Amino acid sequence: MTTWRGWHRFATTNPPAPPQPDDPPRSLEERLAYHSAFVTIRTPAISALATQVRTLMILGRHQQTTARPSLIVTGPAAAGKTTALLNVGRACHLAHTRKNPAPPGSAHAVAPVAYVLVPPGATAKTLITEFARYLGIPVTTRMTQTQITDAVSHTYTTAGVQLVLIDEIHRLNPRTTTGAQTADLIKDLTERLPATFVYAGINVTDTPLFSGTRGAQLAGRATLITCGPLPARHGTRQPFRDVITDIENALDLHHHKPGTLLRHAPYLHQRTAGRIGSLTRLIRQAAITAIHDGTERITKTTLDAVQLDHLAEQHTRPTRNR
């Protein structure tokens, strides 16, 4: 998805959908593929990000003299940051292309969204090259960083890019020389491109990105959205149980009884520490196991047999009562 062609394919391909009562039964392979890809569960963070992106894009639409306001999505690993980023980017892409279809006979569709990954050990030149690669802008080894930046700024503006998503932003360290130059490049792009920037990274508030002069500039322009573990209870609401319900309703198993997973909510919260990524992985793996072994239902025994990602398994696992 770090090229326009790949992003366009992702954004315009219908996401997996839960089985409907009137749908013909899916084959075993179709159901395995479905639980592998699975649906996107709308978490509070996704809702908050969608609202903020829509508002800030309107707020910055006619801003000319300074950089537009931006967003930073932060949180621990497996908290759903990239999922939230991609979900909002897809929604923006589809909304824009519906309102602004490409003219008949046009060789290229409009490009409202750009998705860029910060490469490991990024320098300003390697990062701006990633921006160029996304839209297929030719880059030669002899081109300077300034020349590539000029080409990117011109092409992105001409292509109508309105939303720039930058993932893995925690890889930048403005305290180093290369990191400082890269942070300056991003600041320069926010001032040159008529687009709203959204950054995502692991616990960015604990990194140098928010410290020093450069960090203060970024923090002063960005709204922070925390994509953290889901609490078991938040006031009168129970967001973790709500997510479990949504996941369970989306399963495609022949003999699974709705409400089974909800009864194990305390176990699931302890097992995954409330991380949406760990939770969906646990249930998806259990569903695939249930299809393979023919039980077609998820039980606590099934869940307990699934080995999760190392981050989740580092937490104390609950007693294995059946």
C-alpha positions as semicolon CSV with decimal commas, in nm:
position;residue;x (nm);y (nm);z (nm)
1;M;0,000;0,000;0,000
2;T;0,302;0,227;-0,012
3;T;0,245;0,285;-0,383
4;W;-0,057;0,456;-0,538
5;R;-0,154;0,145;-0,731
6;G;-0,142;-0,071;-0,418
7;W;-0,329;0,185;-0,211
8;H;-0,598;0,230;-0,476
9;R;-0,647;-0,147;-0,491
10;F;-0,678;-0,165;-0,111
11;A;-0,917;0,130;-0,087
12;T;-1,148;0,018;-0,366
13;T;-1,161;-0,353;-0,283
14;N;-1,464;-0,438;-0,072
15;P;-1,348;-0,533;0,279
16;P;-1,450;-0,871;0,422
17;A;-1,814;-0,876;0,532
18;P;-1,981;-1,091;0,798
19;P;-2,215;-1,364;0,674
20;Q;-2,574;-1,255;0,625
21;P;-2,879;-1,477;0,694
22;D;-2,978;-1,493;0,326
23;D;-2,625;-1,555;0,195
24;P;-2,541;-1,899;0,051
25;P;-2,306;-2,099;0,277
26;R;-1,939;-2,028;0,223
27;S;-1,697;-2,306;0,146
28;L;-1,438;-2,416;0,400
29;E;-1,162;-2,231;0,213
30;E;-1,375;-1,918;0,188
31;R;-1,439;-1,921;0,561
32;L;-1,071;-1,976;0,638
33;A;-0,981;-1,682;0,413
34;Y;-1,253;-1,471;0,576
35;H;-1,124;-1,529;0,929
36;S;-0,771;-1,463;0,808
37;A;-0,858;-1,121;0,666
38;F;-1,160;-1,056;0,891
39;V;-1,363;-0,742;0,938
40;T;-1,239;-0,415;1,083
41;I;-1,385;-0,371;1,429
42;R;-1,480;-0,010;1,489
43;T;-1,308;0,086;1,814
44;P;-1,340;0,417;2,002
45;A;-1,002;0,519;1,857
46;I;-1,121;0,466;1,498
47;S;-1,434;0,672;1,566
48;A;-1,232;0,951;1,727
49;L;-0,977;0,954;1,445
50;A;-1,246;0,964;1,176
51;T;-1,415;1,261;1,343
52;Q;-1,089;1,450;1,394
53;V;-0,965;1,389;1,040
54;R;-1,291;1,510;0,888
55;T;-1,289;1,822;1,107
56;L;-0,923;1,911;1,050
57;M;-0,948;1,862;0,674
58;I;-1,230;2,116;0,669
59;L;-1,043;2,344;0,908
60;G;-0,729;2,347;0,695
61;R;-0,895;2,349;0,354
62;H;-0,846;2,721;0,292
63;Q;-0,542;2,777;0,513
64;Q;-0,265;2,930;0,306
65;T;-0,003;3,096;0,525
66;T;0,096;2,823;0,773
67;A;0,096;2,446;0,801
68;R;-0,242;2,287;0,846
69;P;-0,326;2,125;1,180
70;S;-0,229;1,760;1,200
71;L;-0,297;1,448;1,404
72;I;-0,076;1,201;1,586
73;V;-0,204;0,851;1,663
74;T;-0,003;0,699;1,947
75;G;-0,020;0,393;2,167
76;P;0,154;0,065;2,245
77;A;0,216;-0,211;1,994
78;A;-0,088;-0,419;1,889
79;A;-0,328;-0,142;1,991
80;G;-0,476;-0,097;1,643
81;K;-0,298;0,222;1,530
82;T;-0,226;0,115;1,173
83;T;-0,572;-0,040;1,140
84;A;-0,727;0,290;1,247
85;L;-0,503;0,482;1,007
86;L;-0,589;0,261;0,709
87;N;-0,959;0,256;0,791
88;V;-0,983;0,634;0,798
89;G;-0,766;0,665;0,486
90;R;-0,990;0,426;0,294
91;A;-1,303;0,617;0,402
92;C;-1,148;0,947;0,289
93;H;-1,040;0,796;-0,043
94;L;-1,385;0,657;-0,120
95;A;-1,570;0,973;-0,011
96;H;-1,347;1,193;-0,225
97;T;-1,358;0,975;-0,537
98;R;-1,738;0,952;-0,517
99;K;-1,763;1,330;-0,517
100;N;-1,479;1,384;-0,765
101;P;-1,466;1,097;-1,015
102;A;-1,191;1,097;-1,273
103;P;-1,297;1,263;-1,601
104;P;-1,404;1,022;-1,878
105;G;-1,103;0,899;-2,069
106;S;-0,862;1,008;-1,797
107;A;-0,560;0,783;-1,764
108;H;-0,530;0,842;-1,390
109;A;-0,777;0,847;-1,103
110;V;-0,767;1,124;-0,848
111;A;-0,523;1,059;-0,563
112;P;-0,673;1,207;-0,246
113;V;-0,472;0,996;-0,001
114;A;-0,103;0,910;0,034
115;Y;0,029;0,639;0,267
116;V;0,400;0,644;0,352
117;L;0,606;0,429;0,589
118;V;0,905;0,586;0,760
119;P;1,193;0,351;0,665
120;P;1,429;0,224;0,938
121;G;1,714;0,466;0,996
122;A;1,539;0,718;0,775
123;T;1,727;1,015;0,639
124;A;1,555;1,311;0,483
125;K;1,647;1,186;0,136
126;T;1,529;0,828;0,190
127;L;1,199;0,953;0,332
128;I;1,129;1,197;0,049
129;T;1,218;0,915;-0,192
130;E;0,939;0,709;-0,030
131;F;0,700;0,997;-0,098
132;A;0,815;0,999;-0,460
133;R;0,783;0,622;-0,495
134;Y;0,420;0,634;-0,379
135;L;0,311;0,833;-0,685
136;G;0,569;0,684;-0,919
137;I;0,773;1,006;-0,946
138;P;1,102;0,924;-1,127
139;V;1,404;0,962;-0,899
140;T;1,766;0,921;-1,004
141;T;2,074;0,883;-0,785
142;R;2,201;1,220;-0,906
143;M;1,897;1,410;-0,786
144;T;1,941;1,612;-0,470
145;Q;1,699;1,606;-0,180
146;T;1,580;1,953;-0,280
147;Q;1,509;1,841;-0,636
148;I;1,310;1,538;-0,516
149;T;1,118;1,751;-0,266
150;D;1,027;2,000;-0,538
151;A;0,906;1,718;-0,763
152;V;0,703;1,565;-0,479
153;S;0,547;1,897;-0,381
154;H;0,447;1,973;-0,741
155;T;0,314;1,624;-0,820
156;Y;0,123;1,579;-0,492
157;T;-0,042;1,918;-0,535
158;T;-0,131;1,845;-0,898
159;A;-0,266;1,501;-0,806
160;G;-0,493;1,654;-0,543
161;V;-0,354;1,472;-0,239
162;Q;-0,556;1,594;0,059
163;L;-0,458;1,346;0,330
164;V;-0,106;1,223;0,401
165;L;-0,072;0,923;0,633
166;I;0,277;0,867;0,775
167;D;0,317;0,540;0,966
168;E;0,600;0,425;1,196
169;I;0,677;0,786;1,291
170;H;0,848;0,663;1,611
171;R;1,145;0,564;1,394
172;L;1,245;0,930;1,377
173;N;1,481;1,071;1,638
174;P;1,520;1,449;1,598
175;R;1,812;1,443;1,845
176;T;2,035;1,289;1,580
177;T;2,158;1,484;1,280
178;T;1,977;1,267;1,025
179;G;1,665;1,255;1,242
180;A;1,660;1,632;1,278
181;Q;1,693;1,678;0,903
182;T;1,410;1,429;0,845
183;A;1,186;1,605;1,097
184;D;1,260;1,934;0,920
185;L;1,165;1,772;0,589
186;I;0,825;1,670;0,727
187;K;0,770;2,020;0,862
188;D;0,861;2,160;0,519
189;L;0,616;1,925;0,346
190;T;0,332;2,024;0,580
191;E;0,386;2,385;0,474
192;R;0,418;2,312;0,102
193;L;0,143;2,056;0,050
194;P;-0,227;2,152;0,074
195;A;-0,297;1,839;0,277
196;T;-0,374;1,726;0,630
197;F;-0,100;1,509;0,783
198;V;-0,171;1,218;1,017
199;Y;0,117;1,041;1,190
200;A;0,108;0,705;1,369
201;G;0,371;0,547;1,590
202;I;0,440;0,350;1,904
203;N;0,420;0,561;2,221
204;V;0,542;0,872;2,042
205;T;0,489;1,090;2,350
206;D;0,772;0,895;2,514
207;T;1,011;0,958;2,225
208;P;1,221;1,265;2,133
209;L;0,957;1,360;1,876
210;F;0,787;1,577;2,138
211;S;1,097;1,722;2,299
212;G;1,323;2,010;2,204
213;T;1,251;2,285;1,954
214;R;1,148;2,054;1,671
215;G;0,931;1,845;1,900
216;A;0,755;2,154;2,029
217;Q;0,676;2,260;1,673
218;L;0,522;1,923;1,597
219;A;0,331;1,901;1,924
220;G;0,203;2,256;1,883
221;R;0,040;2,171;1,549
222;A;-0,086;1,821;1,620
223;T;-0,386;1,680;1,804
224;L;-0,302;1,363;1,994
225;I;-0,524;1,055;1,971
226;T;-0,431;0,768;2,200
227;C;-0,499;0,425;2,062
228;G;-0,445;0,239;2,387
229;P;-0,565;-0,087;2,539
230;L;-0,941;-0,104;2,580
231;P;-1,050;-0,076;2,943
232;A;-1,288;-0,330;3,084
233;R;-1,503;-0,043;3,203
234;H;-1,511;0,330;3,125
235;G;-1,769;0,506;3,338
236;T;-2,098;0,333;3,268
237;R;-1,971;0,186;2,940
238;Q;-1,788;-0,141;2,886
239;P;-1,589;-0,086;2,563
240;F;-1,402;-0,415;2,578
241;R;-1,724;-0,615;2,599
242;D;-1,870;-0,409;2,314
243;V;-1,574;-0,504;2,094
244;I;-1,605;-0,872;2,189
245;T;-1,972;-0,862;2,088
246;D;-1,886;-0,709;1,750
247;I;-1,616;-0,971;1,688
248;E;-1,841;-1,259;1,790
249;N;-2,123;-1,136;1,568
250;A;-1,883;-1,137;1,274
251;L;-1,772;-1,501;1,311
252;D;-1,865;-1,754;1,045
253;L;-1,880;-2,078;1,246
254;H;-2,157;-2,333;1,211
255;H;-2,204;-2,428;1,578
256;H;-2,080;-2,130;1,775
257;K;-2,332;-1,996;2,028
258;P;-2,353;-1,613;2,045
259;G;-2,263;-1,488;2,389
260;T;-2,000;-1,754;2,454
261;L;-1,709;-1,513;2,418
262;L;-1,886;-1,246;2,617
263;R;-1,901;-1,479;2,916
264;H;-1,523;-1,502;2,899
265;A;-1,467;-1,125;2,878
266;P;-1,261;-1,107;3,204
267;Y;-1,040;-1,393;3,082
268;L;-0,998;-1,232;2,739
269;H;-0,911;-0,895;2,890
270;Q;-0,649;-1,047;3,116
271;R;-0,511;-1,262;2,837
272;T;-0,473;-0,975;2,588
273;A;-0,429;-0,681;2,829
274;G;-0,709;-0,511;2,636
275;R;-0,506;-0,482;2,314
276;I;-0,738;-0,495;2,015
277;G;-0,470;-0,647;1,792
278;S;-0,401;-0,931;2,035
279;L;-0,773;-0,986;2,093
280;T;-0,867;-1,016;1,726
281;R;-0,568;-1,239;1,659
282;L;-0,663;-1,470;1,946
283;I;-1,024;-1,507;1,832
284;R;-0,938;-1,540;1,463
285;Q;-0,685;-1,813;1,536
286;A;-0,939;-1,992;1,755
287;A;-1,197;-1,968;1,475
288;I;-0,956;-2,113;1,220
289;T;-0,873;-2,396;1,461
290;A;-1,246;-2,463;1,513
291;I;-1,297;-2,493;1,137
292;H;-0,998;-2,724;1,095
293;D;-1,090;-2,959;1,380
294;G;-1,458;-2,966;1,283
295;T;-1,596;-2,837;1,616
296;E;-1,713;-2,513;1,449
297;R;-1,729;-2,330;1,782
298;I;-1,493;-2,141;2,011
299;T;-1,467;-2,248;2,374
300;K;-1,238;-2,138;2,652
301;T;-1,040;-2,457;2,595
302;T;-0,992;-2,352;2,232
303;L;-0,884;-2,003;2,334
304;D;-0,644;-2,133;2,598
305;A;-0,471;-2,353;2,343
306;V;-0,387;-2,060;2,116
307;Q;-0,039;-1,921;2,157
308;L;-0,051;-1,545;2,119
309;D;0,209;-1,291;2,014
310;H;0,504;-1,263;2,252
311;L;0,391;-0,921;2,377
312;A;0,059;-1,060;2,495
313;E;0,212;-1,380;2,631
314;Q;0,446;-1,176;2,851
315;H;0,147;-1,093;3,070
316;T;0,043;-1,337;3,336
317;R;-0,203;-1,582;3,194
318;P;-0,511;-1,662;3,400
319;T;-0,566;-1,998;3,565
320;R;-0,672;-2,254;3,311
321;N;-1,013;-2,342;3,446
322;R;-1,243;-2,501;3,195
